[in-house]
């Protein structure tokens, strides 16, 4: 069993920055990638960014160049640095962990990010 705990969400003005953190605990040996997804109000949950154990990254087009995902493998922690935030970035942000088994990803409980003046 993998447990993911996010932190760092909150209210920020447009153009501002936030840094999200997610710590994985429990059976973390089988994790080969971690990432962040988000779900805006009334919309589906979509991938924001993902990073493999080897450091390969992928980003949604809407955040590329503004968001940076990084990872501390020794601490089983993944970060999402979010810059130049806009109201369209308002969502619940979920940490994810891809595992060898079970093949379905683990999810955190989510952290709210609100971008508003």
Secondary structure as GFF3:
##gff-version 3
##sequence-region A 1 117
A	DSSP	beta_strand	2	7	.	.	.	ID=ss1
A	DSSP	beta_strand	10	12	.	.	.	ID=ss2
A	DSSP	beta_strand	18	26	.	.	.	ID=ss3
A	DSSP	beta_strand	31	39	.	.	.	ID=ss4
A	DSSP	beta_strand	45	52	.	.	.	ID=ss5
A	DSSP	beta_strand	57	59	.	.	.	ID=ss6
A	DSSP	beta_strand	67	72	.	.	.	ID=ss7
A	DSSP	three_ten_helix	73	75	.	.	.	ID=ss8
A	DSSP	beta_strand	77	82	.	.	.	ID=ss9
A	DSSP	three_ten_helix	87	89	.	.	.	ID=ss10
A	DSSP	beta_strand	91	99	.	.	.	ID=ss11
A	DSSP	beta_strand	106	107	.	.	.	ID=ss12
A	DSSP	beta_strand	111	115	.	.	.	ID=ss13
###
